[in-house]
Amino acid sequence: MSTPKKVDVGLILQMITKQRAEECCSTLINCLLTTCKGALTVSNEENESDTSSVEILRALTTNLQGPESGKHIDPIQEEMNNRRKASVNMISSGEIHTRGRAAPGRKVVVTPIVKPESREPDESEHNDPAINFFDEMAAEAVAYNSINYLVNEPDGMDLLENLIADEEIFVANVIMKVIKYCPSAFDRELTKSELIKWVNRGTRGLWTQVGGSLEHVVLWWSSSPLACRPAACAKYLRDWLSLLQPDEAPEPILSTLKGLGETLTVHVTSTIWDKQFRLAVVSSSLPVDYPFEEGEFCAKNVNVEGTICGKVWSELLYQLVQLSNTCDIGTIANELPLVEQIPVLHRLDHSIHSMRIWAANKARSLCTDWNMMMFFKVVHNDIGLCLEQLQYIRVPELAADDPLEVQVQVCVALRAKLVSEIKENIIKLKATCTECIDVLAAVCRTTSLASLTLCFPYFKHWQTEVLQERANEYVAYFFNQIYLPVIQATKDIEILKLTLKIICEAWLDHIYMKKTKFSSAGALNLLKDFDGVAEWINACDALDERLRETLSHHEVLRMCEGVGKLLLRKPEETISILPSPSKVGKKSDDTADEKAPLPPEMFVPNQKRWLELRARDRRTVNLNCLCLCAGMDVY
């Protein structure tokens, strides 16, 4: 026979606390739910509409903190301290109190936290499935024996302190049974201080087991697990846990709840990002003006300035920024949840990059279709809204001071790399607006040339001797097709000036590339057409008075006027940049020192090439023909 081994009390405590951990997790959750229920019963009587999930979490925090914490000693807290001292005395004396459970026939009734029939759901609860989640969890707790513990508690007792005291009594019971049935497990008779050390050791092991399994109990190990609920439920629980302060919950429950909040960060990040990123990808693959069902991608009656897809992207970035900011609650590296923050930053970096690629490609596609309304919604509203969300990100620099903390050093270095990539992607996203405007400029020129090919009059029209009274109708058609969509989509004066300049330059390039010859009357008619641009701008109802004044006096219109006047000049005629003497004599003394405006011809680059487009007069052509027939030289 082998030599009998000595009973290891530490191993016994480890095995028992491991089995006890799940029940303790359920009891802890029920304590929080009961506390919440009591708070919201009073709140619901005062204001029935004040029942949102945010108020539920706020009431939870208020109940844990106490109504007047920090001002004086709470009598309930003092009573709990006395109870814990009494439990220690019972442990040392061997008179262990074992709490009796409720009678099997007793009916346990748990009222819901918020009665659904007491209110009508409002529009703010859209996409907020966490409203009734705590109600269902409280109802589910009836099925557990641990709910009897809550029912038998005296009114006003601090449940969290009571839970700690009862678990200490449970561990003490185990130790006393070991002393009773196997006294040889200890080398000598235990003193009061040694017994307390064993109880503390057992309770530390129990709460360590609770901290390791509480996440699984909340997320998976129940008939209605939180992981199977919408992602907003876990997010609300995680947000509330992040609000807990050291004076709002006793130790070691505070550390356990803080650990639960940190581990829930990974679950919340993955679920929210998976859902929101999937919605963004699906909406990105559809037309930008796709008629989504009301409330399909955003809340009902929400004014969306940009596109629906841009709203989804901005909401995704907002969620990730909020999660990251709650992880950066200080600058001491070994006190921050870096392991939980790194997945958040990685997804944020990927989301910014994906949003930038979507915006650039969608803007290029919309610009090709000349859908200016949606183009500027993407470039100005969507990108601007995403940049607005990103400006609130808080990522201070961290440093791992202790060289022995290798894991902290690795996490700090990886976090710093992700932060630098995020900042670089933000800079690229800001530059995307400029890149999209450059694409607009290139497409505007191509579209203008294509439209002029269809609507510009034939060359015979410009060699006529008939003068027109007003601008040709193709001018209004051309500007309605090209310039009016830009005016209706944006009020940015710089963009309006840029597009007007590109349109008019494309107009002049089309004239020169076609080598259209102009008679004197044709050149005058072209001048009428150029003057019609300012008339069209002044008559445009989509422009306010300030924009009309600025655009109608744009420099490019002076250049167009200069081209028309060049077509009326003779090849050998010089252009004076000074006003004529007659005009100088007419000026008064008050305006004599003012600079005379430059003639419009001076705004035209490479003036000589436009003189090639001047058609000869018919009388000159006939005279040259007669001279050639007579054998005379023609000069």
Secondary structure, DSSP 8 states (H G I E B T S, - for coil): --------HHHHHHHHHHHHHHHHHHHHHHHHHHHHHHHHHHHHHH-TT---HHHHHHHHHHHHH-TTTTTS--HHHHHHHHHHHHHHHHHHHT---------TT-------SS-GGGS---GGGTT-TTTTHHHHHHHHGGGSTHHHHHHTS-TT--HHHHHHHHHHHHHHHHHHHHHHH-GGGSSS---HHHHHHHHHHHHHHHHHHHHHHHHHHHHTSSSS-GGGS-HHHHHHHHHHHHT--TTSS-TTHHHHHHHHHHHHHHHHHHHHHHHHHHHHHHHHTS-TT----TTSSS-TT---SS-HHHHHHHHHHHHHHHHHHHH-S-S-GGGS-HHHHHHHHHHHHHHHHHHHHHHHHHHHHHHHTT-HHHHHIIIIIIHHHHHHHHTT----------TT-HHHHHHHHHHHHHHHHHHHHHHHHHHHHHHHHHHHHHHHHHHHHHHHHHHS--GGGGG-S---SS--HHHHHHHHHHHHHHHHH---HHHHHHHHHHHHHHHHHHHHHTT--B-HHHHHHHHHHHHHHHHHHHT-TTS-HHHHHHHHT-HHHHHHHHHHHHTTS-TT----SS--HHHHHHS-STTTTS-----GGGGSSSHHHHHTTB---HHHHHHHHHHHHTT----
